[in-house]
Amino acid sequence: GKNLTGKHFKSGEEGNLLGTRYMMLKSSEKPQYMGYGIHGTNNPDGIVKQSTQGCISMLNEDVEEIFELVPKGTEVTIID
């Protein structure tokens, strides 16, 4: 994944703001949402507040569990 500076990081690498997993969201109906995803974090204290650029961040252990359970292509509904 990339951080806000555009630098590429490997999963789990120090400095990777996306934590240990990243699941990209995509929509053929709304291509403006490309690039958003569900991911872990290297800052667990940021989970309780809006701290991303539009993505959904989770604790690494939670996103790792979901990553194993949810098949690629699963429909996701986000409700405000």
N, CA, C and O atoms as CSV, one atom per row, in Angstrom:
chain,resi,resn,atom,element,x,y,z
A,1,GLY,N,N,0.809,-1.183,0.000
A,1,GLY,CA,C,0.000,0.000,0.000
A,1,GLY,C,C,0.855,1.251,0.000
A,1,GLY,O,O,2.064,1.183,0.220
A,2,LYS,N,N,0.234,2.388,-0.246
A,2,LYS,CA,C,0.936,3.666,-0.239
A,2,LYS,C,C,0.429,4.489,0.928
A,2,LYS,O,O,-0.737,4.386,1.310
A,3,ASN,N,N,1.301,5.302,1.493
A,3,ASN,CA,C,0.824,6.247,2.491
A,3,ASN,C,C,0.524,7.562,1.792
A,3,ASN,O,O,0.581,7.634,0.565
A,4,LEU,N,N,0.209,8.590,2.541
A,4,LEU,CA,C,-0.199,9.863,1.937
A,4,LEU,C,C,0.919,10.536,1.152
A,4,LEU,O,O,0.648,11.427,0.346
A,5,THR,N,N,2.162,10.135,1.366
A,5,THR,CA,C,3.271,10.723,0.617
A,5,THR,C,C,3.446,10.043,-0.738
A,5,THR,O,O,4.207,10.523,-1.579
A,6,GLY,N,N,2.752,8.938,-0.953
A,6,GLY,CA,C,2.877,8.200,-2.203
A,6,GLY,C,C,3.953,7.130,-2.152
A,6,GLY,O,O,4.129,6.391,-3.120
A,7,LYS,N,N,4.684,7.031,-1.036
A,7,LYS,CA,C,5.717,6.000,-0.908
A,7,LYS,C,C,5.057,4.634,-0.739
A,7,LYS,O,O,4.074,4.504,-0.011
A,8,HIS,N,N,5.593,3.622,-1.406
A,8,HIS,CA,C,5.069,2.259,-1.310
A,8,HIS,C,C,5.667,1.546,-0.102
A,8,HIS,O,O,6.856,1.674,0.189
A,9,PHE,N,N,4.821,0.794,0.590
A,9,PHE,CA,C,5.247,0.000,1.737
A,9,PHE,C,C,4.743,-1.421,1.567
A,9,PHE,O,O,3.689,-1.648,0.973
A,10,LYS,N,N,5.492,-2.368,2.085
A,10,LYS,CA,C,5.026,-3.746,2.137
A,10,LYS,C,C,4.107,-3.884,3.342
A,10,LYS,O,O,4.197,-3.109,4.294
A,11,SER,N,N,3.223,-4.879,3.295
A,11,SER,CA,C,2.326,-5.119,4.412
A,11,SER,C,C,3.127,-5.364,5.688
A,11,SER,O,O,4.047,-6.182,5.710
A,12,GLY,N,N,2.762,-4.642,6.750
A,12,GLY,CA,C,3.427,-4.794,8.028
A,12,GLY,C,C,4.740,-4.044,8.160
A,12,GLY,O,O,5.322,-4.011,9.244
A,13,GLU,N,N,5.223,-3.435,7.071
A,13,GLU,CA,C,6.491,-2.704,7.118
A,13,GLU,C,C,6.339,-1.447,7.975
A,13,GLU,O,O,5.295,-0.794,7.951
A,14,GLU,N,N,7.379,-1.115,8.726
A,14,GLU,CA,C,7.347,0.085,9.551
A,14,GLU,C,C,7.050,1.303,8.681
A,14,GLU,O,O,7.634,1.468,7.610
A,15,GLY,N,N,6.143,2.150,9.147
A,15,GLY,CA,C,5.754,3.325,8.391
A,15,GLY,C,C,4.513,3.111,7.541
A,15,GLY,O,O,3.957,4.072,7.010
A,16,ASN,N,N,4.066,1.855,7.402
A,16,ASN,CA,C,2.866,1.561,6.621
A,16,ASN,C,C,1.647,1.940,7.450
A,16,ASN,O,O,1.331,1.274,8.436
A,17,LEU,N,N,0.969,3.000,7.058
A,17,LEU,CA,C,-0.205,3.481,7.786
A,17,LEU,C,C,-1.395,2.544,7.652
A,17,LEU,O,O,-2.347,2.647,8.425
A,18,LEU,N,N,-1.360,1.629,6.681
A,18,LEU,CA,C,-2.483,0.758,6.399
A,18,LEU,C,C,-2.478,-0.524,7.214
A,18,LEU,O,O,-3.333,-1.385,7.005
A,19,GLY,N,N,-1.548,-0.669,8.128
A,19,GLY,CA,C,-1.514,-1.860,8.968
A,19,GLY,C,C,-1.153,-3.112,8.197
A,19,GLY,O,O,-0.396,-3.067,7.227
A,20,THR,N,N,-1.709,-4.241,8.644
A,20,THR,CA,C,-1.288,-5.538,8.105
A,20,THR,C,C,-2.131,-6.056,6.948
A,20,THR,O,O,-1.711,-6.987,6.261
A,21,ARG,N,N,-3.312,-5.481,6.713
A,21,ARG,CA,C,-4.170,-5.928,5.606
A,21,ARG,C,C,-4.840,-4.722,4.964
A,21,ARG,O,O,-5.075,-3.707,5.619
A,22,TYR,N,N,-5.150,-4.846,3.649
A,22,TYR,CA,C,-5.877,-3.812,2.919
A,22,TYR,C,C,-6.813,-4.509,1.948
A,22,TYR,O,O,-6.380,-5.343,1.153
A,23,MET,N,N,-8.089,-4.171,2.009
A,23,MET,CA,C,-9.081,-4.727,1.088
A,23,MET,C,C,-9.671,-3.567,0.296
A,23,MET,O,O,-10.386,-2.732,0.850
A,24,MET,N,N,-9.372,-3.514,-0.996
A,24,MET,CA,C,-9.816,-2.405,-1.843
A,24,MET,C,C,-11.313,-2.514,-2.116
A,24,MET,O,O,-11.836,-3.590,-2.404
A,25,LEU,N,N,-11.984,-1.373,-2.016
A,25,LEU,CA,C,-13.387,-1.285,-2.409
A,25,LEU,C,C,-13.438,-0.746,-3.827
A,25,LEU,O,O,-12.673,0.156,-4.167
A,26,LYS,N,N,-14.314,-1.273,-4.654
A,26,LYS,CA,C,-14.460,-0.732,-5.998
A,26,LYS,C,C,-15.923,-0.790,-6.393
A,26,LYS,O,O,-16.682,-1.643,-5.932
A,27,SER,N,N,-16.293,0.126,-7.248
A,27,SER,CA,C,-17.671,0.227,-7.693
A,27,SER,C,C,-17.697,0.556,-9.175
A,27,SER,O,O,-17.128,1.559,-9.607
A,28,SER,N,N,-18.356,-0.288,-9.946
A,28,SER,CA,C,-18.490,0.012,-11.370
A,28,SER,C,C,-19.491,1.152,-11.569
A,28,SER,O,O,-19.436,1.856,-12.577
A,29,GLU,N,N,-20.401,1.334,-10.615
A,29,GLU,CA,C,-21.395,2.396,-10.713
A,29,GLU,C,C,-20.845,3.743,-10.241
A,29,GLU,O,O,-21.296,4.792,-10.702
A,30,LYS,N,N,-19.884,3.720,-9.336
A,30,LYS,CA,C,-19.328,4.960,-8.778
A,30,LYS,C,C,-17.801,4.884,-8.781
A,30,LYS,O,O,-17.190,4.683,-7.732
A,31,PRO,N,N,-17.180,5.044,-9.958
A,31,PRO,CA,C,-15.724,4.905,-10.052
A,31,PRO,C,C,-14.961,5.924,-9.209
A,31,PRO,O,O,-13.769,5.735,-8.965
A,32,GLN,N,N,-15.609,6.997,-8.757
A,32,GLN,CA,C,-14.930,7.985,-7.917
A,32,GLN,C,C,-14.526,7.393,-6.565
A,32,GLN,O,O,-13.721,7.987,-5.847
A,33,TYR,N,N,-15.076,6.229,-6.212
A,33,TYR,CA,C,-14.726,5.602,-4.946
A,33,TYR,C,C,-13.527,4.656,-5.069
A,33,TYR,O,O,-13.114,4.062,-4.073
A,34,MET,N,N,-12.969,4.508,-6.258
A,34,MET,CA,C,-11.785,3.662,-6.429
A,34,MET,C,C,-10.654,4.188,-5.556
A,34,MET,O,O,-10.467,5.400,-5.443
A,35,GLY,N,N,-9.916,3.306,-4.951
A,35,GLY,CA,C,-8.798,3.700,-4.107
A,35,GLY,C,C,-9.138,3.694,-2.629
A,35,GLY,O,O,-8.240,3.744,-1.788
A,36,TYR,N,N,-10.434,3.632,-2.295
A,36,TYR,CA,C,-10.820,3.522,-0.893
A,36,TYR,C,C,-10.808,2.059,-0.500
A,36,TYR,O,O,-10.942,1.179,-1.350
A,37,GLY,N,N,-10.648,1.798,0.789
A,37,GLY,CA,C,-10.610,0.416,1.222
A,37,GLY,C,C,-10.859,0.254,2.708
A,37,GLY,O,O,-11.094,1.215,3.441
A,38,ILE,N,N,-10.798,-0.992,3.119
A,38,ILE,CA,C,-10.882,-1.371,4.525
A,38,ILE,C,C,-9.498,-1.873,4.883
A,38,ILE,O,O,-8.966,-2.762,4.219
A,39,HIS,N,N,-8.909,-1.310,5.930
A,39,HIS,CA,C,-7.529,-1.687,6.243
A,39,HIS,C,C,-7.247,-1.605,7.736
A,39,HIS,O,O,-8.038,-1.076,8.517
A,40,GLY,N,N,-6.097,-2.145,8.102
A,40,GLY,CA,C,-5.613,-2.049,9.478
A,40,GLY,C,C,-4.986,-0.686,9.710
A,40,GLY,O,O,-5.188,0.245,8.931
A,41,THR,N,N,-4.230,-0.581,10.783
A,41,THR,CA,C,-3.614,0.699,11.106
A,41,THR,C,C,-2.332,0.501,11.900
A,41,THR,O,O,-2.162,-0.502,12.593
A,42,ASN,N,N,-1.429,1.476,11.787
A,42,ASN,CA,C,-0.255,1.466,12.655
A,42,ASN,C,C,-0.479,2.408,13.839
A,42,ASN,O,O,0.431,2.646,14.633
A,43,ASN,N,N,-1.719,2.951,13.952
A,43,ASN,CA,C,-2.067,3.867,15.044
A,43,ASN,C,C,-3.419,3.460,15.634
A,43,ASN,O,O,-4.439,4.051,15.280
A,44,PRO,N,N,-3.452,2.468,16.523
A,44,PRO,CA,C,-4.719,1.991,17.074
A,44,PRO,C,C,-5.532,3.080,17.776
A,44,PRO,O,O,-6.756,2.965,17.851
A,45,ASP,N,N,-4.895,4.125,18.289
A,45,ASP,CA,C,-5.628,5.206,18.953
A,45,ASP,C,C,-6.464,6.015,17.963
A,45,ASP,O,O,-7.394,6.713,18.367
A,46,GLY,N,N,-6.145,5.929,16.680
A,46,GLY,CA,C,-6.887,6.669,15.664
A,46,GLY,C,C,-8.185,6.009,15.248
A,46,GLY,O,O,-8.955,6.601,14.492
A,47,ILE,N,N,-8.453,4.796,15.721
A,47,ILE,CA,C,-9.645,4.048,15.327
A,47,ILE,C,C,-10.925,4.763,15.752
A,47,ILE,O,O,-11.915,4.732,15.021
A,48,VAL,N,N,-10.924,5.393,16.893
A,48,VAL,CA,C,-12.153,5.981,17.434
A,48,VAL,C,C,-12.488,7.350,16.848
A,48,VAL,O,O,-13.510,7.938,17.203
A,49,LYS,N,N,-11.652,7.857,15.968
A,49,LYS,CA,C,-11.930,9.158,15.361
A,49,LYS,C,C,-11.676,9.106,13.867
A,49,LYS,O,O,-11.044,8.175,13.368
A,50,GLN,N,N,-12.169,10.102,13.161
A,50,GLN,CA,C,-11.951,10.154,11.718
A,50,GLN,C,C,-10.506,10.539,11.473
A,50,GLN,O,O,-10.111,11.685,11.690
A,51,SER,N,N,-9.721,9.572,11.019
A,51,SER,CA,C,-8.290,9.831,10.861
A,51,SER,C,C,-7.739,9.352,9.523
A,51,SER,O,O,-6.528,9.387,9.305
A,52,THR,N,N,-8.613,8.906,8.625
A,52,THR,CA,C,-8.146,8.462,7.315
A,52,THR,C,C,-8.621,9.441,6.256
A,52,THR,O,O,-9.324,10.407,6.558
A,53,GLN,N,N,-8.236,9.187,5.025
A,53,GLN,CA,C,-8.651,10.018,3.890
A,53,GLN,C,C,-9.913,9.449,3.242
A,53,GLN,O,O,-10.133,9.642,2.046
A,54,GLY,N,N,-10.740,8.754,4.017
A,54,GLY,CA,C,-11.992,8.211,3.503
A,54,GLY,C,C,-12.099,6.709,3.613
A,54,GLY,O,O,-13.171,6.151,3.381
A,55,CYS,N,N,-11.019,6.044,3.959
A,55,CYS,CA,C,-11.044,4.599,4.117
A,55,CYS,C,C,-11.658,4.222,5.470
A,55,CYS,O,O,-11.918,5.076,6.317
A,56,ILE,N,N,-11.875,2.935,5.640
A,56,ILE,CA,C,-12.363,2.393,6.902
A,56,ILE,C,C,-11.191,1.693,7.562
A,56,ILE,O,O,-10.681,0.702,7.040
A,57,SER,N,N,-10.760,2.204,8.706
A,57,SER,CA,C,-9.632,1.565,9.389
A,57,SER,C,C,-10.130,0.751,10.569
A,57,SER,O,O,-11.104,1.111,11.231
A,58,MET,N,N,-9.442,-0.353,10.816
A,58,MET,CA,C,-9.788,-1.273,11.888
A,58,MET,C,C,-8.518,-1.660,12.616
A,58,MET,O,O,-7.415,-1.460,12.107
A,59,LEU,N,N,-8.673,-2.214,13.805
A,59,LEU,CA,C,-7.510,-2.792,14.480
A,59,LEU,C,C,-6.964,-3.910,13.614
A,59,LEU,O,O,-7.729,-4.615,12.955
A,60,ASN,N,N,-5.647,-4.082,13.605
A,60,ASN,CA,C,-5.032,-5.098,12.750
A,60,ASN,C,C,-5.608,-6.483,13.000
A,60,ASN,O,O,-5.883,-7.217,12.050
A,61,GLU,N,N,-5.797,-6.854,14.272
A,61,GLU,CA,C,-6.297,-8.211,14.549
A,61,GLU,C,C,-7.719,-8.397,14.008
A,61,GLU,O,O,-8.082,-9.499,13.599
A,62,ASP,N,N,-8.521,-7.336,14.002
A,62,ASP,CA,C,-9.883,-7.436,13.465
A,62,ASP,C,C,-9.883,-7.520,11.947
A,62,ASP,O,O,-10.602,-8.339,11.376
A,63,VAL,N,N,-9.088,-6.684,11.282
A,63,VAL,CA,C,-9.053,-6.719,9.822
A,63,VAL,C,C,-8.410,-8.018,9.329
A,63,VAL,O,O,-8.772,-8.509,8.260
A,64,GLU,N,N,-7.473,-8.578,10.078
A,64,GLU,CA,C,-6.881,-9.863,9.696
A,64,GLU,C,C,-7.928,-10.973,9.733
A,64,GLU,O,O,-7.937,-11.847,8.867
A,65,GLU,N,N,-8.816,-10.941,10.742
A,65,GLU,CA,C,-9.878,-11.947,10.841
A,65,GLU,C,C,-10.866,-11.808,9.688
A,65,GLU,O,O,-11.229,-12.798,9.053
A,66,ILE,N,N,-11.297,-10.587,9.421
A,66,ILE,CA,C,-12.243,-10.364,8.319
A,66,ILE,C,C,-11.619,-10.728,6.981
A,66,ILE,O,O,-12.294,-11.291,6.120
A,67,PHE,N,N,-10.343,-10.415,6.794
A,67,PHE,CA,C,-9.634,-10.717,5.555
A,67,PHE,C,C,-9.721,-12.211,5.232
A,67,PHE,O,O,-9.872,-12.592,4.071
A,68,GLU,N,N,-9.625,-13.051,6.262
A,68,GLU,CA,C,-9.677,-14.506,6.062
A,68,GLU,C,C,-11.104,-15.007,5.837
A,68,GLU,O,O,-11.292,-16.045,5.202
A,69,LEU,N,N,-12.105,-14.299,6.341
A,69,LEU,CA,C,-13.487,-14.764,6.292
A,69,LEU,C,C,-14.271,-14.286,5.071
A,69,LEU,O,O,-15.192,-14.970,4.627
A,70,VAL,N,N,-13.924,-13.133,4.529
A,70,VAL,CA,C,-14.722,-12.505,3.468
A,70,VAL,C,C,-14.096,-12.786,2.105
A,70,VAL,O,O,-12.965,-12.374,1.846
A,71,PRO,N,N,-14.824,-13.485,1.230
A,71,PRO,CA,C,-14.277,-13.775,-0.095
A,71,PRO,C,C,-14.145,-12.514,-0.953
A,71,PRO,O,O,-14.927,-11.573,-0.821
A,72,LYS,N,N,-13.148,-12.513,-1.828
A,72,LYS,CA,C,-12.985,-11.424,-2.788
A,72,LYS,C,C,-14.261,-11.303,-3.613
A,72,LYS,O,O,-14.831,-12.304,-4.047
A,73,GLY,N,N,-14.700,-10.068,-3.823
A,73,GLY,CA,C,-15.903,-9.826,-4.599
A,73,GLY,C,C,-17.172,-9.707,-3.766
A,73,GLY,O,O,-18.256,-9.493,-4.309
A,74,THR,N,N,-17.038,-9.847,-2.436
A,74,THR,CA,C,-18.197,-9.713,-1.552
A,74,THR,C,C,-18.755,-8.296,-1.628
A,74,THR,O,O,-17.997,-7.327,-1.582
A,75,GLU,N,N,-20.067,-8.172,-1.743
A,75,GLU,CA,C,-20.692,-6.869,-1.784
A,75,GLU,C,C,-20.627,-6.223,-0.403
A,75,GLU,O,O,-20.893,-6.868,0.611
A,76,VAL,N,N,-20.272,-4.953,-0.380
A,76,VAL,CA,C,-20.129,-4.183,0.864
A,76,VAL,C,C,-21.100,-3.021,0.813
A,76,VAL,O,O,-21.158,-2.304,-0.186
A,77,THR,N,N,-21.862,-2.828,1.877
A,77,THR,CA,C,-22.749,-1.674,1.987
A,77,THR,C,C,-22.258,-0.824,3.155
A,77,THR,O,O,-22.103,-1.318,4.273
A,78,ILE,N,N,-22.017,0.447,2.888
A,78,ILE,CA,C,-21.551,1.367,3.920
A,78,ILE,C,C,-22.685,2.332,4.228
A,78,ILE,O,O,-23.193,3.016,3.338
A,79,ILE,N,N,-23.077,2.381,5.493
A,79,ILE,CA,C,-24.178,3.231,5.918
A,79,ILE,C,C,-23.630,4.265,6.888
A,79,ILE,O,O,-22.936,3.925,7.846
A,80,ASP,N,N,-23.945,5.524,6.636
A,80,ASP,CA,C,-23.479,6.611,7.487
A,80,ASP,C,C,-24.292,6.666,8.760
A,80,ASP,O,O,-24.050,7.521,9.611
